[in-house]
């Protein structure tokens, strides 16, 4: 039965992806792709592109990630009705937009990156889907920080904290802490900034959410280098 199988593969993918177990997540994306080939179905094909694209982003394959995510977004339009049930988890279009924006920043298109992640936030708000909104807000804030606009993240931090409190979305808490840390570091407030980043690290670790931990570490390392604590940074 194709529809339940799609749900199962996507659920397993989300589990391995958020833990940072990227080879396992990518294998599941390929299973989704094989499913789409065996039983031509635009929903499974769209999800296969989306799943491959998000993994490729974290594996540093930014051009490939962009291609896959853009393909997912094109297919999403043709299967919008069929994907309503999928939006009850994390809307594929919102998540594809969020990761595409990040990939565009890595490829050297900061204005497109900011516009794309802002679009993800807007669409998540229209969906009224708290988990999708949490992911979109986090990516929007992180991309803004990468583009030298960390100060704009203050409002996003507040929104993420509100989502954590209202909907018990534990993952939004460390996302907010990390973004708050980036805001403080951009203001040259190294000590409180590092404290927030440490809090994000601890909470991600407690949750078993490994996907963002290298990203969190990188901000701390950069800061230690800037303030002359080289030994701590190398550690």
Buried (B, 14 or more C-beta within 10 A) or exposed (E): EEEEBBBEBBEBBBBBBBBBBBEBBBBBBEBBBEBBEEEEBBBBBBBBBBBBBBBBBBBEBBEBBBBBBBBBBEBBEEBEEBBEEBBEBBBBBBBBBBBBBBBBBBBEBBEBBBBBBBBBBBBBBEBEBBBBBBBBBBBBBBBBBBBEBBEBBEEBBEBBBBBBEEEEBEBBBBBBBBBBBBBBBBEEBBEBBBBBBBBBBEBBEEBEBBBBBEEBEEBBBEBBEEBEBEEBBEE
